[in-house]
């Protein structure tokens, strides 16, 4: 294998984007944003509002918000997948991305940002969406993203 790296991420407010860019720079990986067709507004992200877009998506396990663009993952061996933790798992748009690709023979490395939740629920969910992929342990990367990513890719 060529050990080619993709850093795919969803970032609603820019926090995860910063960490994804750090990981791509540290690993030499290509960067890909899982971009929604319709950007999330502050009102959409108000988790206290039971009718906000993010709340409606996250309370519906079958919700699959459309992705604006796509990426060919066939040439990549290791794929970092980053996102903010929403309701203890990855946002549904990440599920849209996962279900659109074949991860057989790929190694997935999850990373997340969060103000209070850990990544364990998301790791379990990602594994359910990608049963044919190998997984390396994920990490909350509120700090230390570059150092962690270097260790992951260098063994």
N, C-alpha and C positions, 0 to 999 in steps of 0.2 A: 504493500500500500504506500501511497505517496505521502500520507500524513497531511493532506491538505485540509485546512481549517476554515470553517464558516462560523461567523458570529451573527446569529439571527436574533433579533430582539424586537419586543413591543415596548413602547414607552409612551404613556399617556401624557405625562407632564415634563418629560425630559430627564428625569432622574436616572432611569435605567439606560437611556441613551448615552449618558456620560460614562457609565460603567462599561457598557458594550464597546465604546470607542477605546477605553483603556485596555480592555481585554484584547481587542483586535490589534492594537498597537504592540502590546506585549507578546503576542503569539504570532504575529505576521498573518493573521487570519483576514479573510474578506468579510466586510461588514454588509449586512442586509437588514433593513428595517421592515418589520411586519407592520405595514401601514394600513390603517382602516380606510375604507372608501370615504367614510364620513368621520372626520376628526372628532375627538371627544372634547366637549367644552367643560368648563368648571361645573356647570349645572348637571351635565351628564355624569360627572364623577362624584356627585354628592351621595355618598353611601347611606346617609341618614334619611334620604328621600326615597320612600318605597316605590316611587314612580320614575326615578331617574333612570337613564339609559343603562348605566352600569349595574344598578340593582336589578332591573328587569332581566338583563342578560345573565347575571350570575345566579338568579333564582330559577332560571330555566336551563337545566342541564343540556338541552338540545339546541340552545341558541348558538348560532355560528355566524357572527358578524363577518361581512365580506372583507376580503383583503384587496387592497388597491393594486398591488403589483405581485409578481411571483419571482422565484429564483429557482434555477436548476440545481438541485442538490446532488446530482449523480456523481459529480467529480470530487466530492468532499468525503473525507474519512471521519473527521471529528467535527461535531456540530455543537457549539455552545448555543443554548437557547435561553434567552433572558427576558424577564418580565417583572412588573411589580406584582406582589402577592395581593390578590383580591379574594376575599372570603375564604382564606386559607389555601387557595389553589391559584393556578395560572388563570389569567383572563380568558374568556371564551374565544377571543380572536386568535389566541395562541393555539387553541384546539382546531380552529379553522385551518391554520397553517399546517399543523401536524397531520391532520386527516387528508390533506391535499398531496402528501408526499410519501414515498416508500423509504422507510428508514432501515430496511434490512441490510445488515452488514455495516451499518454506521454506528459510531459511538456518540451518544448524546451526553452533554455535560450541562446540566441546568444551573442557572444563576438567577438571583432575584434581588430586588430591593423591597424593603418593607419597613414600616414604622413600628411594627410590633409583632407580626406573625413570623413563624419560622418557615422553612421551605419544605418540610416533611410531607405535608399534604399535597403539595404540587408535585413533588417527586413521585409519589404514589400514582397520582393522576396521569402524569406524563408516561409512566411505564405502562399504564393501562391503554393509553392511546398508541403507543409504539412498542408492541410486544416483541417485535423482531429486532429491535435495536439493543445494543449493549449500552449500559449506563455507567458513568462514573459518578461518584457522590457530588451532589450539588452544594451550593453555598449561597448564603446571603452575602452580598458584596457591598454592603453599605460603606465598607472601607476595605482596603487591601485587595482590590479586584485584580490588578496587574500582577502582583506577587503570587497570588493563588493560581491564576491562569498559567503563569510561567511554570510553576511546579507541576501542574496537571499535564501540560504538553511535553515537558522534559523528563517526566517519570518521577 
